[in-house]
Amino acid sequence: MISIPAANEYLQRHLKHAAWSAFDDSAKAGALKMAENDVSLFLGIESVDESRIFQLCAVFEQAVFLLENYDSFAAGIIVESEKVDGVGSISYKTGNETVYGPRTLAFLNRECSGNRLGRG
């Protein structure tokens, strides 16, 4: 299992550092385990390989996403977009499907795409 200290180190200089820090270690451990399961499921693998940076980053990003949105998932309401420029705006999506955070998906898609080699 990916450790809380490893997640703390990754999130030290992350935009969501304050959100991550607001949760206790029990919640963080649960989020990391759920995030590992989500990433493994998405990639169709038995377990996350911590030596693969995109898999590891996907777990950290998904853990933060889960902590911030879990209550909404349970209620069947998912924050789909948010805007902060003075006025503020938020949109919701309803449904109970499994959801991955946008940054999680960026890392997962990169993990799936492999190395891109070109000539030139």
C-alpha positions as CSV (number, residue, x, y, z in Angstrom):
1,M,0.0,0.0,0.0
2,I,1.2,3.5,-0.8
3,S,2.1,5.3,2.4
4,I,0.8,8.5,3.8
5,P,4.3,10.0,4.1
6,A,4.8,9.4,0.4
7,A,1.5,11.1,-0.4
8,N,2.4,14.0,2.0
9,E,5.7,14.5,0.2
10,Y,3.9,14.5,-3.3
11,L,1.3,17.0,-2.0
12,Q,3.7,19.2,-0.1
13,R,3.8,21.8,-3.0
14,H,0.5,20.9,-4.6
15,L,-2.4,23.3,-5.1
16,K,-4.6,20.9,-3.0
17,H,-2.1,20.7,-0.1
18,A,-4.4,22.5,2.3
19,A,-7.3,20.2,1.4
20,W,-5.2,17.1,1.9
21,S,-3.8,18.4,5.2
22,A,-7.3,19.0,6.6
23,F,-8.0,15.3,6.8
24,D,-6.7,12.9,9.5
25,D,-4.5,9.9,8.8
26,S,-7.4,7.5,9.0
27,A,-9.2,9.3,6.2
28,K,-6.0,9.7,4.2
29,A,-5.3,5.9,4.5
30,G,-8.8,5.1,3.3
31,A,-8.6,7.5,0.4
32,L,-5.2,6.1,-0.6
33,K,-6.5,2.5,-0.6
34,M,-9.6,3.5,-2.5
35,A,-7.5,5.4,-5.0
36,E,-5.1,2.4,-5.5
37,N,-8.2,0.3,-6.2
38,D,-9.5,2.8,-8.6
39,V,-6.2,3.1,-10.5
40,S,-5.8,-0.7,-10.6
41,L,-9.3,-1.1,-11.9
42,F,-8.8,1.6,-14.6
43,L,-5.5,0.0,-15.8
44,G,-6.8,-3.6,-15.5
45,I,-3.9,-4.6,-13.2
46,E,-3.8,-6.4,-9.9
47,S,-2.0,-3.7,-8.0
48,V,-0.3,-0.3,-8.6
49,D,3.4,-0.4,-9.3
50,E,4.9,2.3,-7.1
51,S,8.0,2.5,-9.4
52,R,5.8,3.7,-12.3
53,I,5.5,7.5,-11.7
54,F,2.3,8.0,-13.6
55,Q,0.5,5.2,-11.7
56,L,1.8,6.6,-8.4
57,C,0.8,10.2,-9.3
58,A,-2.6,9.0,-10.4
59,V,-3.1,7.4,-6.9
60,F,-2.2,10.6,-5.1
61,E,-4.4,12.7,-7.3
62,Q,-7.3,10.3,-7.0
63,A,-6.9,10.2,-3.2
64,V,-7.3,14.0,-3.0
65,F,-10.2,13.9,-5.4
66,L,-12.0,11.2,-3.3
67,L,-11.5,13.1,0.0
68,E,-12.9,16.3,-1.5
69,N,-15.8,14.7,-3.3
70,Y,-16.8,11.5,-1.3
71,D,-19.8,13.1,0.4
72,S,-21.1,14.3,-2.9
73,F,-20.6,10.8,-4.4
74,A,-22.6,9.3,-1.5
75,A,-25.4,11.8,-2.2
76,G,-25.3,11.1,-5.9
77,I,-24.1,14.6,-6.8
78,I,-20.7,15.1,-8.3
79,V,-19.0,18.5,-8.8
80,E,-18.3,18.6,-12.5
81,S,-16.8,22.1,-12.9
82,E,-16.0,25.0,-10.7
83,K,-15.0,28.6,-11.5
84,V,-13.6,31.1,-9.0
85,D,-13.1,34.4,-10.8
86,G,-14.8,36.8,-8.4
87,V,-18.4,35.8,-9.0
88,G,-18.0,32.0,-8.7
89,S,-19.8,29.2,-10.5
90,I,-20.2,25.5,-9.9
91,S,-22.0,22.8,-11.9
92,Y,-23.1,19.4,-10.7
93,K,-23.6,16.1,-12.4
94,T,-25.9,13.5,-10.8
95,G,-25.4,9.8,-10.8
96,N,-23.6,7.2,-8.8
97,E,-21.1,6.0,-11.4
98,T,-17.4,5.6,-10.6
99,V,-15.7,8.9,-11.1
100,Y,-12.0,9.8,-11.6
101,G,-10.6,13.2,-11.0
102,P,-9.4,15.1,-14.1
103,R,-5.8,15.1,-13.0
104,T,-6.1,11.4,-12.2
105,L,-7.2,10.8,-15.7
106,A,-4.4,12.9,-17.1
107,F,-1.8,10.6,-15.4
108,L,-3.8,7.4,-16.3
109,N,-4.0,8.4,-19.9
110,R,-0.3,9.1,-20.0
111,E,0.4,5.7,-18.4
112,C,-1.7,4.0,-21.0
113,S,-0.2,5.9,-24.0
114,G,3.3,4.6,-23.5
115,N,6.4,6.4,-24.9
116,R,5.9,8.4,-28.0
117,L,8.8,8.3,-30.4
118,G,9.1,10.4,-33.5
119,R,11.6,11.1,-36.2
120,G,13.0,14.5,-36.8
